[in-house]
Amino acid sequence: MTEYEQRLQLVSLAKSMFDRGYATGGAGNISVKINQNKILATPTGSSFGRLDPERLSIVTLDGEHLSGDKPSKEVSFHIEVYKHRPEANSIVHLHSTYLTALSCQEGLNTDNAIKPFTPYFVMRVGSLPVVEYLNPGDKKIGEELAKLAPYHRAYLLANHGPVVTGKDLLDAADNAEELEETAKLYFLLQSSCVSYLSEENIAILRNKGV
């Protein structure tokens, strides 16, 4: 895929997520690797619903802004994930309703915020570790994600929202959407007796993937 095709795909996927309420206002950000040293990212304060493919930011993995509008301050933690998870080629960070609500709950299991009850959560995401609350833009977010990145595909920033990786833009978007739907089900099932997946089935699903 050419860089221009990636620009168009990023804008299209972002608009789709905006239209379905996964991002509001200027919240959230998306990035994708152009090559092993450069990423294409959403600019600071930009709306997922009004992105211009020509104005997307290009940033090196050393953090140098090469072209386009000024990148989001959160691109720094995207870079840390890319550096420590080579198989990640795209990252979606959302302030989506159900995952953000989940991130605000007390007493979450920091190793995995959602106890598995659907197979696709396990196959697409695996587990959802929680990063303690840090103010947006704090460089420590990247440091904490760097520790988790070699072992996990998605992360929940406390009182903030999810960070989800994928092998490409489509995969990252699909993983983020599956995760948001799982969080929605989590809240819908809170007053129910939930049938959780067995450890045996979880192990099988993790090896299977999607």
Secondary structure, DSSP 4 states (H G I P E B T S, - for coil): --HHHHHHHHHHHHHHHHHTTSS-TT--EEEEESSSSEEEEPBTT--TTS--GGG-EEEETT--EEESSPBPTTHHHHHHHHHH-TT--EEEE---HHHHHHHT-TT--TT-SS---SHHHHHHT----EEPP--TT-HHHHHHHHHHTTT-SEEEETTTEEEEEESSHHHHHHHHHHHHHHHHHHHHTTTS---PPPHHHHHHHHHH--
